[in-house]
Amino acid sequence: MTSCVTSPGPHSDPTPGARDSGFTLVETLVALAVLAMGLAGLYRALDSGWRGLREAARATEALAVARNLLAALGTETPLATGRRTGTTPGGVRWEVDVGPYVPPAATAARATPSQAAPPPLYAVTVRAGRPASTASASTSYDGVVLETVKLGARP
């Protein structure tokens, strides 16, 4: 009897199960799909964070403009009934409405003829911000509204 001994060739499988040790094309594609979904979620989170930061900066700028206008009213600018509007160099639109203050009927002070006339009170509304994109720019603001009562000069 003759026995034939063969040596393993370059294409033979020396150990059983060695073919199962690599990644298949399907596993690689699934891994890439999971990675893509994770990156898309991360992008959305970062985008909404940057958008929120921009909106906060615009609101802070609008609040600073409104406060400055309110502080200047009656000192640097006259306290007179009417409406004034404008735009800052940075693009913030503002509007100041001044009208006579009408107190609620229950708290209205009753003046006697012997008392001197009190100084007038003015209701002041200041709006500042970027024009809203969906409405008319002259009627809607995407910003802040401050309301107060100012004391006018004695007559």
VOSETI-176418 format. One line per 2 residues: number of its first residue (from 0); for each residue y, z, x of N, C-alpha, C, O. Coordinates in steps of 0.1 Angstrom, whole numbers, plus 5000, padded with zeros to 4 digits. Example, Ala and Ser with C-alpha at 12.3 -4.5 7.8 and 13.67 -1.06 7.14 Angstrom:
residues 2
0> 4943:5078:5132:4955:5078:5123:4967:5078:5132:4967:5085:5142 ~ 4978:5071:5128:4989:5071:5137:5000:5079:5129:5011:5080:5134
***
This chain:
residues 155
0> 4988:5000:5008:5000:5000:5000:5012:5000:5008:5014:5007:5019 ~ 5021:4993:5004:5033:4991:5011:5044:4999:5003:5045:4998:4991
2> 5051:5005:5011:5063:5012:5004:5076:5007:5009:5077:5003:5020 ~ 5084:5006:5000:5097:5000:5003:5108:5010:5001:5109:5016:4990
4> 5115:5013:5011:5126:5023:5010:5139:5015:5010:5142:5007:5018 ~ 5147:5018:5000:5160:5011:4999:5171:5021:5001:5170:5032:4997
6> 5181:5016:5008:5193:5025:5011:5203:5022:5000:5204:5011:4995 ~ 5211:5032:4997:5222:5029:4987:5231:5019:4992:5236:5020:5003
8> 5234:5010:4983:5244:4999:4987:5258:5003:4983:5260:5014:4978 ~ 5268:4995:4986:5282:4998:4983:5285:4999:4968:5295:5006:4965
10> 5277:4993:4960:5280:4993:4945:5271:5003:4938:5271:5003:4926 ~ 5262:5010:4945:5253:5019:4938:5260:5032:4935:5269:5036:4942
12> 5255:5040:4926:5260:5053:4922:5252:5064:4928:5241:5066:4924 ~ 5257:5070:4939:5249:5080:4946:5246:5092:4939:5236:5098:4940
14> 5256:5097:4930:5254:5109:4923:5255:5106:4908:5264:5098:4904 ~ 5247:5112:4900:5248:5110:4886:5261:5116:4880:5264:5127:4884
16> 5268:5109:4871:5280:5114:4865:5292:5111:4872:5303:5116:4868 ~ 5292:5105:4884:5304:5102:4891:5313:5092:4884:5325:5092:4887
18> 5308:5084:4876:5316:5075:4869:5325:5082:4859:5335:5076:4855 ~ 5322:5094:4854:5330:5101:4844:5341:5109:4850:5348:5116:4843
20> 5344:5108:4863:5354:5117:4870:5368:5112:4869:5377:5119:4872 ~ 5371:5100:4865:5384:5094:4865:5390:5094:4851:5384:5098:4842
22> 5403:5089:4850:5410:5088:4838:5407:5074:4832:5407:5065:4839 ~ 5405:5074:4819:5404:5061:4812:5418:5056:4808:5427:5063:4809
24> 5418:5044:4805:5431:5038:4801:5436:5044:4788:5448:5046:4787 ~ 5428:5048:4779:5432:5054:4766:5438:5068:4769:5448:5072:4764
26> 5432:5076:4778:5437:5089:4782:5451:5088:4788:5460:5096:4786 ~ 5452:5078:4797:5465:5076:4803:5476:5072:4793:5487:5077:4794
28> 5473:5063:4784:5482:5059:4773:5486:5071:4764:5498:5072:4761 ~ 5477:5079:4761:5479:5091:4753:5489:5100:4760:5498:5106:4755
30> 5486:5102:4773:5495:5111:4781:5509:5105:4782:5519:5113:4781 ~ 5510:5092:4784:5524:5086:4784:5531:5088:4771:5543:5090:4770
32> 5523:5086:4760:5529:5088:4746:5534:5102:4744:5545:5104:4739 ~ 5527:5112:4748:5531:5126:4747:5543:5128:4756:5553:5135:4751
34> 5543:5123:4768:5555:5125:4777:5567:5118:4771:5578:5124:4771 ~ 5566:5106:4765:5577:5099:4759:5583:5107:4747:5595:5108:4745
36> 5574:5113:4739:5579:5121:4727:5586:5134:4732:5596:5138:4727 ~ 5581:5140:4743:5588:5151:4749:5602:5148:4754:5611:5155:4752
38> 5602:5137:4761:5615:5132:4767:5625:5129:4755:5637:5131:4757 ~ 5620:5123:4745:5629:5119:4733:5634:5132:4727:5646:5133:4723
40> 5626:5142:4725:5631:5155:4720:5641:5162:4729:5651:5167:4724 ~ 5639:5161:4742:5648:5167:4751:5662:5159:4751:5672:5166:4751
42> 5661:5146:4749:5673:5138:4748:5681:5142:4736:5693:5144:4736 ~ 5674:5143:4725:5681:5147:4712:5687:5161:4713:5699:5163:4709
44> 5680:5170:4719:5686:5184:4721:5698:5184:4730:5708:5190:4727 ~ 5698:5176:4741:5709:5176:4750:5721:5168:4743:5732:5172:4745
46> 5718:5158:4736:5729:5150:4729:5736:5159:4719:5748:5159:4718 ~ 5728:5167:4711:5734:5175:4701:5742:5186:4707:5752:5191:4702
48> 5738:5191:4719:5745:5201:4726:5758:5196:4731:5769:5203:4730 ~ 5758:5184:4737:5771:5178:4742:5780:5175:4730:5792:5177:4731
50> 5775:5171:4719:5783:5168:4707:5790:5181:4702:5801:5181:4699 ~ 5782:5192:4702:5787:5205:4698:5798:5209:4707:5808:5215:4703
52> 5796:5207:4720:5806:5211:4730:5819:5203:4728:5830:5209:4729 ~ 5818:5190:4725:5830:5182:4723:5837:5186:4710:5850:5187:4710
54> 5830:5189:4699:5836:5194:4687:5843:5207:4689:5854:5210:4684 ~ 5837:5216:4697:5843:5229:4699:5856:5228:4707:5866:5235:4705
56> 5856:5219:4717:5868:5216:4725:5879:5210:4716:5891:5214:4718 ~ 5876:5201:4707:5886:5196:4698:5891:5206:4689:5903:5206:4686
58> 5883:5215:4683:5887:5225:4674:5896:5235:4682:5906:5240:4676 ~ 5893:5238:4694:5902:5247:4702:5915:5241:4705:5925:5248:4704
60> 5915:5228:4708:5928:5221:4710:5936:5221:4697:5948:5223:4698 ~ 5930:5218:4686:5937:5218:4673:5943:5232:4670:5954:5233:4665
62> 5935:5242:4672:5940:5256:4670:5952:5259:4678:5961:5265:4674 ~ 5952:5255:4691:5963:5258:4700:5975:5250:4695:5986:5256:4695
64> 5974:5238:4691:5985:5230:4685:5991:5237:4673:6003:5239:4672 ~ 5982:5241:4664:5987:5248:4651:5994:5261:4654:6004:5264:4648
66> 5988:5269:4663:5995:5281:4667:6009:5279:4673:6018:5286:4670 ~ 6010:5269:4682:6023:5266:4688:6033:5262:4678:6045:5266:4678
68> 6029:5253:4669:6038:5249:4658:6042:5260:4649:6054:5261:4646 ~ 6033:5269:4646:6036:5281:4638:6046:5290:4645:6055:5296:4639
70> 6044:5292:4658:6052:5301:4666:6066:5296:4667:6076:5303:4667 ~ 6067:5282:4668:6080:5276:4670:6088:5275:4657:6101:5274:4658
72> 6082:5276:4646:6089:5275:4633:6098:5286:4631:6094:5298:4630 ~ 6110:5283:4629:6121:5294:4627:6128:5298:4639:6138:5304:4638
74> 6123:5294:4651:6130:5297:4664:6134:5284:4670:6146:5282:4673 ~ 6124:5276:4674:6128:5263:4681:6130:5252:4671:6138:5243:4673
76> 6124:5253:4659:6126:5243:4649:6131:5250:4636:6127:5262:4634 ~ 6139:5244:4628:6145:5251:4617:6134:5254:4606:6125:5246:4604
78> 6136:5265:4599:6127:5269:4589:6134:5264:4576:6141:5271:4569 ~ 6130:5252:4572:6136:5245:4561:6125:5239:4552:6114:5235:4557
80> 6127:5239:4539:6117:5234:4530:6115:5219:4533:6124:5211:4535 ~ 6102:5215:4533:6099:5201:4535:6086:5199:4543:6079:5209:4546
82> 6083:5187:4547:6071:5184:4554:6074:5176:4567:6083:5167:4566 ~ 6068:5180:4578:6070:5173:4590:6056:5170:4595:6047:5177:4594
84> 6055:5158:4601:6042:5154:4607:6044:5148:4621:6055:5144:4625 ~ 6034:5147:4628:6035:5141:4642:6021:5140:4648:6011:5144:4642
86> 6021:5135:4660:6009:5134:4668:6012:5139:4683:6022:5135:4688 ~ 6003:5147:4688:6005:5151:4702:6001:5139:4712:5994:5130:4707
88> 6005:5140:4724:6001:5130:4734:5986:5129:4735:5981:5118:4739 ~ 5979:5140:4732:5964:5140:4733:5957:5134:4721:5945:5134:4721
90> 5965:5130:4711:5959:5124:4699:5956:5134:4688:5950:5130:4678 ~ 5961:5146:4688:5959:5156:4677:5971:5154:4667:5982:5155:4671
92> 5967:5151:4655:5977:5149:4644:5980:5163:4639:5971:5171:4637 ~ 5992:5165:4635:5996:5178:4629:6005:5175:4617:6012:5165:4616
94> 6006:5185:4609:6014:5185:4596:6019:5199:4593:6011:5208:4593 ~ 6032:5201:4590:6037:5214:4587:6044:5212:4573:6053:5204:4571
96> 6039:5221:4564:6045:5221:4550:6052:5234:4549:6046:5245:4551 ~ 6065:5234:4545:6072:5246:4542:6078:5245:4528:6084:5236:4524
98> 6076:5256:4520:6081:5257:4507:6084:5271:4503:6081:5280:4511 ~ 6091:5273:4492:6095:5287:4489:6082:5295:4485:6073:5289:4479
100> 6082:5307:4489:6071:5316:4486:6073:5322:4472:6083:5327:4469 ~ 6063:5320:4464:6063:5326:4451:6052:5337:4450:6040:5334:4451
102> 6057:5350:4450:6047:5361:4450:6039:5361:4437:6045:5356:4427 ~ 6028:5367:4437:6020:5368:4424:6028:5377:4414:6036:5386:4419
104> 6027:5374:4402:6035:5381:4392:6033:5396:4392:6043:5404:4389 ~ 6022:5401:4394:6019:5415:4394:6026:5423:4406:6028:5435:4404
106> 6028:5416:4417:6034:5423:4429:6048:5419:4431:6054:5423:4441 ~ 6054:5411:4422:6068:5407:4424:6077:5419:4424:6077:5427:4414
108> 6086:5420:4434:6095:5432:4434:6107:5429:4425:6111:5418:4423 ~ 6110:5439:4418:6121:5438:4408:6134:5443:4415:6136:5455:4419
110> 6144:5434:4417:6156:5437:4424:6166:5442:4413:6167:5437:4402 ~ 6174:5452:4417:6184:5457:4408:6197:5451:4412:6199:5446:4424
112> 6207:5450:4403:6219:5443:4406:6227:5449:4418:6235:5442:4424 ~ 6225:5462:4421:6233:5468:4431:6227:5465:4445:6234:5467:4455
114> 6215:5460:4446:6209:5457:4459:6214:5443:4464:6216:5434:4456 ~ 6215:5442:4477:6218:5429:4483:6206:5420:4482:6195:5424:4481
116> 6209:5407:4481:6198:5397:4480:6189:5398:4492:6194:5397:4504 ~ 6176:5398:4490:6167:5398:4502:6167:5385:4508:6170:5375:4502
118> 6163:5384:4521:6162:5371:4527:6150:5363:4521:6141:5369:4515 ~ 6152:5350:4521:6141:5342:4514:6128:5342:4522:6128:5344:4534
120> 6117:5340:4514:6104:5339:4520:6099:5325:4519:6102:5319:4508 ~ 6093:5320:4529:6087:5306:4529:6072:5307:4531:6067:5314:4539
122> 6065:5299:4522:6051:5297:4524:6049:5285:4534:6055:5275:4532 ~ 6042:5288:4545:6040:5278:4555:6026:5274:4557:6017:5283:4558
124> 6022:5261:4557:6009:5257:4560:6010:5247:4571:6017:5237:4571 ~ 6001:5249:4581:6001:5241:4593:5986:5235:4594:5977:5243:4594
126> 5985:5222:4595:5972:5215:4597:5973:5208:4610:5983:5201:4613 ~ 5962:5209:4617:5961:5202:4630:5947:5198:4633:5938:5205:4630
128> 5945:5186:4639:5932:5181:4642:5932:5166:4643:5942:5159:4642 ~ 5920:5161:4645:5917:5147:4646:5916:5142:4631:5911:5149:4623
130> 5921:5130:4628:5919:5125:4615:5905:5123:4612:5897:5119:4620 ~ 5901:5127:4599:5887:5125:4595:5884:5110:4594:5892:5102:4590
132> 5872:5107:4599:5868:5093:4599:5865:5087:4586:5866:5075:4584 ~ 5861:5095:4576:5857:5090:4563:5868:5089:4553:5866:5082:4542
134> 5879:5096:4555:5889:5096:4545:5902:5090:4551:5903:5087:4563 ~ 5912:5090:4543:5925:5085:4548:5931:5095:4558:5930:5107:4556
136> 5936:5089:4569:5941:5098:4580:5952:5106:4576:5954:5117:4582 ~ 5960:5103:4566:5971:5111:4562:5968:5122:4552:5976:5131:4550
138> 5956:5122:4547:5953:5133:4537:5941:5142:4542:5940:5153:4536 ~ 5934:5139:4552:5923:5147:4556:5923:5149:4571:5924:5139:4579
140> 5921:5162:4575:5920:5165:4589:5907:5171:4592:5901:5179:4584 ~ 5901:5168:4604:5889:5174:4609:5894:5184:4619:5893:5181:4631
142> 5899:5195:4615:5905:5205:4624:5907:5218:4617:5899:5223:4610 ~ 5919:5224:4619:5922:5237:4614:5934:5237:4604:5942:5228:4605
144> 5934:5247:4596:5945:5249:4586:5949:5264:4588:5941:5273:4586 ~ 5962:5266:4591:5968:5280:4591:5978:5281:4580:5986:5272:4578
146> 5977:5292:4573:5987:5295:4562:5993:5309:4565:5986:5318:4568 ~ 6006:5310:4563:6013:5323:4564:6026:5323:4556:6029:5313:4549
148> 6033:5334:4556:6046:5335:4549:6056:5339:4560:6053:5348:4568 ~ 6067:5332:4561:6077:5334:4571:6090:5339:4564:6093:5336:4552
150> 6097:5348:4571:6109:5354:4566:6121:5345:4570:6123:5343:4582 ~ 6129:5340:4561:6140:5332:4564:6153:5341:4568:6152:5353:4567
152> 6163:5334:4571:6176:5341:4574:6183:5346:4562:6181:5340:4551 ~ 6190:5357:4563:6198:5362:4551:6208:5352:4547:6215:5346:4555
154> 6210:5351:4534:6220:5342:4529:6234:5347:4531:6244:5340:4528
***
